[in-house]
Amino acid sequence: MLGMMMNAPLLVSSILRHAAAYHGGTEIVSKTVEGPIHRYSYADLSRRSQKLANALQRFGLNHGDRVGTLAWNGYRHLELYYGISGSGLVCHTINPRLFREQIGYIIDHAGDSVLFSDLTFLPILEGLADKLAQLKAVIILTDEAHMPKSECLPNLICYERLIAGEPDEFDWPVFDENTASSLCYTSGTTGDPKGVLYSHRSTVLHAMASTFIDVLGLSASDSVVPVVPMFHVNAWGIPFAAPMVGAKLVMPGPNLDGASLHGLFESEKVTFTAGVPTVWLGLLDWMDGHGQKFSTLKRVAIGGSASPPIMISRFQNMGVMVRHAWGMTETSPIGLAAALLPKHEALSAEQRLIVESKQGRPLFGMEFSVVGADGKPVARDGKAFGAMLVRGPWVAASYYNAEKSAAYAVDGWFETGDVVTMDEDGFVQIVDRTKDVVKSGGEWISSIELENIAQAHPAIKEAAVVAVPDGRWGERPVLTVVLKPGQTFTRQDLPELYTGKISKWSIPDDVIVVDELPHTATGKLLKIAIRQIVIEEYAKRSADAELNN
């Protein structure tokens, strides 16, 4: 027997219709590429998204065609999110921080029909001009006054001109909620980027779950800044979650330095923000250097890579609650969030920090399994570790237009590539990425644990640990650090840094000081490049030793 309820599909357009109808006057504030601050409302967003949807019809696109976006966080990009997906097309966000060859590969692999781009990224498009011939149009997200000219791309279209004459009413189509809504690609650190094709259903469910009080905890009382880019996993779903609850949405544009972010937070009375550790490191260091505080910020979500406990403490010391979270492109992305339980209230601040530094507990709808080398679940004691598998309504079942991946070897599950522990309450802690864990003398050493300890040292600004081959032990850990101005740190300082915090055999054998550490296009430490730095440093030391002999 089936229930007798209305069949209302979960569609991206329903979020926009709700925001316009019941939060129509709430502000959307954008720091534009052109410079000025732009302000309008959810009602304005709805009208302009409908004008865009009407304009898209004139390109002769078919239901399910992909439309690419190469843009910062701003009001026009938000219009693309809703105008493209709401009309039955697929919004394909492209990460401009990828290598140019990868961007070209992604546009071709996705089969984009039309491409929208911010002014900032015109040089990228010009460098790919010979690969864009299949596009029906390239539209620049600006007005007539700022419209550029390009010899490589002579037929550029101005966004404001495109939508100017269109009606501001569009009959949003109703279709199966499992229809594709958006397409995001992984950063491709170990091969070509892989496409993850989200559905309207998965997008709406993920946005709803992310608003839970134990996740992002968004409400109509919030002023929200998604610092995480809209070209990276749909800005963690915030462009859908904020309108869903009617929160004020503040878009930071291209300027993500400490001074710009702090100024925006203060001027717009921001209460919540979300981003990756590298951005927060820059913000916190700028604030410390300029004696600044937060006057309205109450909560910050940190994800993308593991947050060092010292970073969580620095925010807490400024009166800001940190919500550590975990996710991947394949999980839409939020799958875990580290909200404390009532039992943790009696713990000391130091003990609570240990819990808050974990990646978190599963959101409702998400199921996790931690399995050992034998494929069987390990004990949920917070000590035994294994490979993390996940499944749920906003987890990708396969990659777009690709052969079956080894990540889907276990039927019905996605293997994340993380080595983790899980305790009796479901708190997950990442020990390492499978490819980054140091295997020494038959034992595993967590590079993340070593990095977190190093980051707490007053002389160290940023740290990374990689494995180097060792004739006796197989592999040994080496610490690579960026120092704060005027500070020193040498190999002789390693025992004092680590003794009493980890087992003696886990202490790194060496430290290499560099001016900066390479990161991926999504802000994570680029371990492949860091290993190469270590290899080159060791080769240099060996050559110097031969010369001296």
C-alpha positions as CSV (number, residue, x, y, z in Angstrom):
1,M,0.0,0.0,0.0
2,L,1.4,3.4,-1.0
3,G,0.9,6.5,1.1
4,M,-1.6,9.1,0.0
5,M,0.7,12.1,-0.2
6,M,1.2,14.7,-2.9
7,N,4.0,13.9,-5.3
8,A,6.0,17.1,-5.2
9,P,9.5,16.5,-6.7
10,L,12.5,18.0,-5.0
11,L,13.8,20.5,-7.5
12,V,16.4,23.3,-7.3
13,S,13.8,25.8,-8.7
14,S,11.7,25.1,-5.6
15,I,14.4,26.6,-3.4
16,L,14.4,29.8,-5.4
17,R,10.6,30.0,-5.5
18,H,10.5,29.6,-1.7
19,A,13.2,32.2,-1.1
20,A,11.5,34.8,-3.4
21,A,8.0,34.2,-1.9
22,Y,8.9,34.1,1.8
23,H,12.3,35.8,2.1
24,G,12.0,38.1,-0.9
25,G,13.4,41.2,0.8
26,T,16.5,39.5,2.3
27,E,19.7,40.9,0.9
28,I,22.3,39.3,-1.3
29,V,25.5,41.3,-1.2
30,S,28.4,40.8,-3.6
31,K,31.9,42.1,-3.9
32,T,32.1,42.3,-7.7
33,V,35.0,41.6,-10.0
34,E,34.6,45.2,-11.3
35,G,35.1,46.5,-7.8
36,P,31.9,48.0,-6.3
37,I,29.6,46.2,-3.8
38,H,26.4,45.1,-5.4
39,R,23.2,44.7,-3.4
40,Y,19.8,43.2,-4.3
41,S,17.3,40.7,-2.8
42,Y,16.1,37.1,-3.2
43,A,13.1,38.5,-5.2
44,D,15.6,40.2,-7.5
45,L,17.6,37.0,-7.8
46,S,14.4,35.1,-8.8
47,R,13.5,37.7,-11.5
48,R,16.9,37.8,-13.1
49,S,17.3,34.0,-12.9
50,Q,14.0,33.7,-14.9
51,K,15.3,36.2,-17.4
52,L,18.5,34.1,-17.8
53,A,16.3,30.9,-18.2
54,N,14.4,32.6,-21.0
55,A,17.7,33.7,-22.7
56,L,19.1,30.2,-22.5
57,Q,16.2,28.9,-24.5
58,R,17.3,31.0,-27.5
59,F,20.5,28.9,-27.8
60,G,18.5,25.9,-28.8
61,L,19.8,23.8,-25.8
62,N,18.1,20.5,-25.0
63,H,17.1,19.2,-21.6
64,G,20.2,17.9,-19.9
65,D,22.8,19.9,-22.0
66,R,25.7,21.1,-19.9
67,V,26.4,24.8,-19.4
68,G,29.8,25.7,-18.0
69,T,30.6,28.4,-15.5
70,L,34.1,29.9,-14.8
71,A,33.3,32.4,-12.1
72,W,33.9,33.7,-8.5
73,N,31.3,33.9,-5.8
74,G,28.9,36.6,-6.9
75,Y,25.3,37.4,-7.7
76,R,25.6,36.7,-11.4
77,H,27.1,33.2,-10.7
78,L,24.2,32.6,-8.3
79,E,21.8,33.4,-11.1
80,L,23.5,30.8,-13.2
81,Y,23.0,28.2,-10.5
82,Y,19.3,28.7,-10.6
83,G,18.6,29.7,-14.2
84,I,20.6,26.8,-15.6
85,S,19.5,24.0,-13.3
86,G,16.0,25.2,-12.8
87,S,15.3,25.2,-16.6
88,G,16.4,21.5,-16.9
89,L,20.0,22.1,-18.0
90,V,23.1,21.0,-16.1
91,C,25.2,23.7,-14.4
92,H,28.8,22.7,-14.8
93,T,31.1,24.7,-12.4
94,I,34.7,24.7,-13.5
95,N,37.6,25.3,-11.1
96,P,39.9,28.0,-12.6
97,R,42.7,27.1,-10.3
98,L,43.3,23.9,-12.2
99,F,46.0,23.7,-14.8
100,R,44.9,25.1,-18.2
101,E,45.2,21.7,-19.8
102,Q,42.9,20.3,-17.1
103,I,40.3,23.0,-17.7
104,G,40.4,22.3,-21.4
105,Y,40.0,18.6,-20.7
106,I,37.0,19.2,-18.4
107,I,35.2,21.5,-20.9
108,D,35.6,18.8,-23.6
109,H,34.8,15.8,-21.3
110,A,31.6,17.5,-20.0
111,G,30.5,18.4,-23.5
112,D,29.6,21.9,-22.5
113,S,27.4,23.7,-25.0
114,V,27.6,27.3,-23.6
115,L,30.2,28.8,-21.3
116,F,29.8,31.7,-18.9
117,S,33.0,33.4,-17.5
118,D,34.0,36.2,-15.2
119,L,36.3,38.9,-16.6
120,T,39.1,37.6,-14.5
121,F,39.3,34.3,-16.5
122,L,39.3,35.7,-20.0
123,P,43.1,35.0,-20.4
124,I,42.4,31.3,-19.6
125,L,39.7,31.2,-22.3
126,E,42.0,32.9,-24.8
127,G,44.6,30.3,-24.1
128,L,42.0,27.6,-24.8
129,A,40.5,29.4,-27.8
130,D,41.3,26.5,-30.2
131,K,39.4,24.1,-27.9
132,L,36.3,26.1,-27.6
133,A,35.1,25.9,-31.2
134,Q,32.3,23.5,-30.2
135,L,30.6,26.0,-27.9
136,K,27.5,27.8,-29.1
137,A,28.4,30.9,-27.1
138,V,30.9,32.3,-24.6
139,I,29.2,34.9,-22.3
140,I,31.2,37.3,-20.1
141,L,29.6,38.0,-16.7
142,T,29.7,41.8,-16.8
143,D,27.9,44.9,-18.2
144,E,28.4,46.8,-21.4
145,A,30.8,49.3,-19.7
146,H,33.3,46.6,-18.7
147,M,32.9,44.3,-21.7
148,P,36.3,43.3,-23.1
149,K,37.5,42.8,-26.6
150,S,39.4,39.7,-27.6
151,E,41.1,38.8,-30.9
152,C,41.1,35.1,-30.0
153,L,37.4,35.1,-29.1
154,P,35.8,37.8,-31.3
155,N,32.2,36.7,-30.7
156,L,32.0,37.2,-26.9
157,I,28.5,38.0,-25.5
158,C,27.8,40.5,-22.7
159,Y,25.8,38.9,-19.9
160,E,23.7,42.0,-19.1
161,R,22.9,42.5,-22.7
162,L,22.0,38.9,-23.1
163,I,19.3,39.0,-20.4
164,A,18.2,42.7,-20.7
165,G,15.3,42.2,-23.1
166,E,14.0,38.9,-21.6
167,P,10.8,38.6,-19.6
168,D,11.3,38.2,-15.9
169,E,8.8,35.4,-15.7
170,F,9.6,31.8,-16.6
171,D,7.5,28.8,-16.1
172,W,10.0,26.5,-14.2
173,P,9.5,23.0,-15.6
174,V,8.5,20.1,-13.4
175,F,10.4,16.9,-14.0
176,D,11.8,13.8,-12.3
177,E,13.7,14.9,-9.2
178,N,16.5,12.4,-10.1
179,T,17.3,14.6,-13.2
180,A,20.8,15.9,-13.3
181,S,21.2,19.4,-11.9
182,S,24.9,20.2,-11.7
183,L,28.3,18.7,-12.6
184,C,31.5,19.2,-10.6
185,Y,34.9,17.7,-11.2
186,T,37.5,16.5,-8.7
187,S,40.8,18.3,-8.5
188,G,42.6,15.4,-10.4
189,T,45.7,15.2,-8.2
190,T,46.3,11.6,-9.2
191,G,45.1,11.6,-12.8
192,D,42.5,13.3,-15.0
193,P,39.7,15.1,-13.0
194,K,36.6,13.0,-12.6
195,G,33.1,14.3,-13.0
196,V,30.4,13.9,-10.3
197,L,26.9,14.5,-11.6
198,Y,24.5,15.6,-8.9
199,S,20.7,15.3,-9.2
200,H,18.0,17.8,-8.1
201,R,17.0,15.4,-5.4
202,S,20.5,14.9,-4.0
203,T,21.1,18.7,-4.1
204,V,18.0,19.6,-2.2
205,L,18.4,16.8,0.4
206,H,22.0,17.8,1.0
207,A,21.1,21.5,1.4
208,M,18.3,20.6,3.9
209,A,20.7,18.4,5.9
210,S,23.4,21.0,6.0
211,T,21.1,23.5,7.7
212,F,20.7,21.1,10.7
213,I,21.8,22.7,14.0
214,D,24.5,20.1,14.4
215,V,25.9,20.7,10.9
216,L,26.0,24.4,9.6
217,G,23.0,25.5,11.7
218,L,21.8,28.1,9.3
219,S,18.7,30.3,9.9
220,A,17.0,33.4,8.6
221,S,18.8,35.3,11.4
222,D,22.2,34.6,9.8
223,S,24.4,36.7,7.5
224,V,26.4,34.0,5.6
225,V,29.7,34.3,3.7
226,P,30.6,31.2,1.6
227,V,34.4,31.7,1.3
228,V,34.6,28.3,-0.2
229,P,34.3,28.9,-4.0
230,M,31.1,28.3,-5.9
231,F,33.4,26.4,-8.4
232,H,34.3,23.9,-5.7
233,V,31.6,21.4,-4.9
234,N,28.9,24.0,-5.2
235,A,30.4,26.1,-2.3
236,W,29.5,23.1,0.0
237,G,25.8,23.6,-0.9
238,I,25.6,27.0,0.8
239,P,24.1,28.8,-2.3
240,F,21.2,26.4,-1.9
241,A,21.0,26.1,1.9
242,A,21.1,29.9,2.6
243,P,18.1,30.7,0.3
244,M,16.3,27.7,1.7
245,V,16.2,29.2,5.2
246,G,16.3,32.9,4.1
247,A,19.7,33.8,5.4
248,K,21.4,37.0,4.1
249,L,24.0,35.9,1.6
250,V,27.3,37.8,1.3
251,M,29.5,36.9,-1.7
252,P,33.2,37.7,-1.3
253,G,34.2,37.7,-5.0
254,P,37.9,37.2,-5.9
255,N,39.5,38.9,-2.9
256,L,40.0,36.2,-0.2
257,D,43.0,37.8,1.7
258,G,42.7,38.5,5.4
259,A,42.1,42.2,5.1
260,S,39.3,41.9,2.5
261,L,37.5,39.1,4.4
262,H,37.7,40.8,7.8
263,G,36.4,44.0,6.3
264,L,33.5,42.2,4.6
265,F,32.6,40.3,7.7
266,E,32.5,43.5,9.8
267,S,30.7,45.7,7.3
268,E,28.0,43.1,6.6
269,K,27.6,41.9,10.2
270,V,28.5,38.3,9.2
271,T,27.5,35.6,11.7
272,F,28.6,32.4,9.8
273,T,31.3,31.6,7.2
274,A,32.8,28.5,5.7
275,G,36.1,27.7,4.0
276,V,39.3,25.7,3.9
277,P,42.2,25.9,6.5
278,T,44.6,27.8,4.2
279,V,42.2,30.7,3.9
280,W,41.6,30.8,7.6
281,L,45.3,30.7,8.3
282,G,45.8,33.9,6.2
283,L,42.8,35.6,7.9
284,L,43.9,34.7,11.5
285,D,47.5,35.7,10.9
286,W,46.4,39.1,9.4
287,M,44.1,39.7,12.4
288,D,46.9,38.9,14.8
289,G,49.3,41.2,13.0
290,H,46.8,44.1,13.0
291,G,45.2,43.6,16.4
292,Q,41.7,42.9,15.0
293,K,38.8,41.0,16.4
294,F,35.4,39.8,15.2
295,S,32.3,41.8,16.3
296,T,29.5,39.7,14.9
297,L,31.0,36.4,13.7
298,K,29.7,33.5,15.8
299,R,30.4,30.3,13.8
300,V,32.9,29.1,11.2
301,A,32.9,25.8,9.3
302,I,36.3,24.3,8.4
303,G,36.6,21.6,5.8
304,G,38.4,20.6,2.6
305,S,41.3,19.2,4.6
306,A,41.9,18.5,8.3
307,S,42.0,21.6,10.5
308,P,44.9,21.7,12.9
309,P,43.6,21.9,16.6
310,I,45.6,25.1,17.0
311,M,43.4,26.8,14.3
312,I,40.2,25.7,16.1
313,S,41.7,27.1,19.4
314,R,42.6,30.4,17.7
315,F,39.0,30.9,16.5
316,Q,37.6,29.9,19.9
317,N,39.8,32.4,21.7
318,M,38.1,35.0,19.6
319,G,34.7,33.8,20.7
320,V,33.9,32.0,17.4
321,M,32.5,28.4,17.5
322,V,34.2,26.1,15.0
323,R,32.3,23.3,13.2
324,H,34.9,20.9,11.8
325,A,33.4,19.0,8.8
326,W,34.3,16.4,6.3
327,G,33.3,15.9,2.7
328,M,34.4,15.2,-0.9
329,T,33.2,16.1,-4.3
330,E,31.7,12.6,-4.4
331,T,29.6,13.3,-1.3
332,S,28.1,16.7,-2.3
333,P,30.2,17.3,-0.1
334,I,29.1,17.3,3.6
335,G,29.0,13.8,5.2
336,L,30.4,14.4,8.7
337,A,30.2,17.3,11.2
338,A,31.9,17.5,14.6
339,A,29.1,18.7,16.9
340,L,29.7,18.0,20.6
341,L,27.3,15.8,22.5
342,P,25.9,16.5,26.0
343,K,28.3,14.0,27.5
344,H,31.2,16.2,26.4
345,E,30.1,19.3,28.4
346,A,31.9,17.9,31.5
347,L,35.2,17.6,29.7
348,S,38.0,20.1,30.0
349,A,38.6,22.6,27.2
350,E,41.6,20.5,26.1
351,Q,39.6,17.3,26.0
352,R,36.8,19.0,24.1
353,L,39.3,20.2,21.6
354,I,40.3,16.6,20.9
355,V,36.7,15.8,20.0
356,E,36.2,19.0,18.0
357,S,39.3,18.3,15.9
358,K,37.8,15.0,14.6
359,Q,36.1,15.1,11.3
360,G,32.7,14.5,13.0
361,R,29.7,12.2,13.1
362,P,27.6,11.1,10.1
363,L,24.7,13.3,9.1
364,F,21.3,11.7,8.9
365,G,21.0,9.9,5.6
366,M,24.7,9.1,5.4
367,E,26.0,5.6,6.4
368,F,29.7,5.0,7.0
369,S,31.7,1.7,7.3
370,V,35.3,1.3,8.4
371,V,36.9,-1.9,7.2
372,G,40.3,-3.5,7.7
373,A,42.5,-5.2,5.1
374,D,40.3,-8.3,5.3
375,G,37.2,-6.2,4.3
376,K,35.5,-6.7,7.6
377,P,34.4,-3.8,9.9
378,V,37.0,-2.8,12.5
379,A,36.1,-2.1,16.2
380,R,34.4,1.2,16.9
381,D,36.7,2.1,19.7
382,G,38.4,5.2,18.3
383,K,41.7,3.2,18.0
384,A,41.3,0.5,15.3
385,F,41.6,2.0,11.9
386,G,40.7,1.0,8.4
387,A,39.4,2.2,5.0
388,M,36.3,4.5,5.1
389,L,33.4,3.6,2.9
390,V,30.2,5.7,2.6
391,R,26.8,5.5,1.0
392,G,23.7,7.8,1.0
393,P,21.3,9.8,-1.0
394,W,23.8,12.5,-1.9
395,V,26.8,10.2,-2.6
396,A,27.8,9.6,-6.2
397,A,27.0,6.1,-7.5
398,S,29.7,6.4,-10.2
399,Y,31.7,8.9,-12.2
400,Y,30.3,10.8,-15.1
401,N,31.2,9.4,-18.5
402,A,33.9,7.1,-17.1
403,E,34.7,3.5,-16.7
404,K,34.0,1.9,-13.3
405,S,36.5,3.1,-10.7
406,A,38.3,1.1,-8.1
407,A,36.6,3.4,-5.5
408,Y,33.3,1.4,-6.3
409,A,34.8,-2.0,-5.9
410,V,32.6,-2.8,-2.9
411,D,29.0,-3.0,-4.3
412,G,26.8,-0.2,-3.1
413,W,29.6,1.7,-1.4
414,F,32.1,4.5,-2.3
415,E,35.6,4.1,-0.9
416,T,36.8,7.5,0.1
417,G,40.6,6.8,0.2
418,D,40.8,7.8,3.8
419,V,42.3,5.8,6.6
420,V,40.2,6.5,9.7
421,T,39.1,5.5,13.2
422,M,35.5,5.6,14.5
423,D,34.4,5.6,18.1
424,E,31.3,4.3,19.8
425,D,29.5,7.6,19.2
426,G,30.3,7.6,15.5
427,F,33.0,10.3,15.6
428,V,35.3,9.7,12.7
429,Q,39.0,10.8,12.8
430,I,41.1,10.7,9.6
431,V,44.4,9.0,10.3
432,D,45.6,9.8,6.8
433,R,44.8,9.5,3.1
434,T,45.6,6.0,2.0
435,K,48.3,7.3,-0.4
436,D,49.8,9.6,2.2
437,V,50.1,7.4,5.3
438,V,53.8,6.5,6.2
439,K,54.4,2.8,6.4
440,S,57.4,2.3,8.6
441,G,58.6,-1.1,9.9
442,G,55.2,-2.6,9.4
443,E,53.5,0.1,11.3
444,W,51.4,3.1,10.0
445,I,52.3,6.6,11.0
446,S,49.7,9.4,10.5
447,S,51.1,12.3,8.5
448,I,48.1,14.4,9.7
449,E,48.9,13.8,13.4
450,L,52.5,14.8,12.8
451,E,51.4,17.9,10.9
452,N,48.9,19.0,13.6
453,I,51.6,18.8,16.3
454,A,54.0,20.8,14.2
455,Q,51.4,23.5,13.5
456,A,51.1,24.1,17.2
457,H,54.8,25.2,17.5
458,P,55.1,29.0,17.8
459,A,57.8,29.1,15.1
460,I,55.9,27.1,12.5
461,K,53.3,28.7,10.1
462,E,52.4,25.6,8.0
463,A,53.6,22.0,8.0
464,A,53.5,19.0,5.8
465,V,54.8,15.4,6.4
466,V,55.7,13.0,3.6
467,A,57.3,9.6,3.5
468,V,60.8,9.0,2.0
469,P,62.2,5.5,1.2
470,D,64.3,3.9,3.9
471,G,66.5,0.8,3.4
472,R,65.8,-0.5,6.9
473,W,62.2,0.6,7.7
474,G,60.7,0.8,4.2
475,E,59.6,4.4,4.7
476,R,60.3,7.2,7.2
477,P,58.5,10.5,7.8
478,V,60.1,13.9,6.9
479,L,58.7,17.2,8.1
480,T,58.6,20.2,5.7
481,V,57.7,23.5,7.2
482,V,57.1,27.2,6.4
483,L,58.4,29.3,9.3
484,K,56.9,32.5,10.7
485,P,59.0,35.7,10.1
486,G,62.2,35.8,12.1
487,Q,61.8,32.2,13.5
488,T,64.1,29.2,13.3
489,F,63.5,25.5,13.5
490,T,66.0,22.7,12.9
491,R,66.4,19.0,13.0
492,Q,67.6,19.3,16.6
493,D,64.2,20.7,17.6
494,L,62.3,17.6,16.5
495,P,62.6,15.5,19.7
496,E,61.4,18.4,21.9
497,L,58.5,19.0,19.6
498,Y,57.2,15.4,19.5
499,T,58.5,13.6,22.6
500,G,55.6,12.7,24.9
501,K,53.0,13.3,22.2
502,I,53.7,10.3,19.9
503,S,55.7,7.1,20.1
504,K,59.4,7.7,19.7
505,W,59.6,5.7,16.4
506,S,57.0,7.9,14.8
507,I,59.1,11.1,15.2
508,P,60.2,12.5,11.8
509,D,63.8,11.8,10.9
510,D,64.4,15.2,9.4
511,V,63.0,18.7,8.8
512,I,63.2,20.8,5.6
513,V,62.4,24.6,5.7
514,V,60.8,26.1,2.6
515,D,59.4,29.5,1.7
516,E,56.0,28.1,0.9
517,L,54.2,24.8,0.5
518,P,52.4,23.9,-2.7
519,H,48.6,23.4,-2.6
520,T,46.0,21.8,-4.8
521,A,43.4,23.8,-6.7
522,T,41.1,23.3,-3.7
523,G,43.5,24.4,-1.0
524,K,44.8,21.1,0.2
525,L,48.5,20.3,0.6
526,L,49.8,18.9,-2.6
527,K,51.8,16.0,-1.3
528,I,53.0,14.9,-4.8
529,A,54.8,18.2,-5.2
530,I,56.0,18.2,-1.6
531,R,57.6,14.8,-2.0
532,Q,59.4,16.2,-5.0
533,I,60.7,19.1,-2.9
534,V,62.1,16.6,-0.4
535,I,63.7,14.5,-3.1
536,E,65.4,17.5,-4.6
537,E,66.6,18.7,-1.3
538,Y,68.1,15.3,-0.5
539,A,69.7,15.2,-3.9
540,K,71.2,18.7,-3.3
541,R,72.5,17.6,0.1
542,S,74.1,14.5,-1.4
543,A,75.8,16.6,-4.2
544,D,77.1,19.1,-1.7
545,A,78.5,16.3,0.5
546,E,80.4,14.8,-2.5
547,L,81.9,18.2,-3.4
548,N,83.0,18.7,0.2
549,N,84.7,15.3,0.2
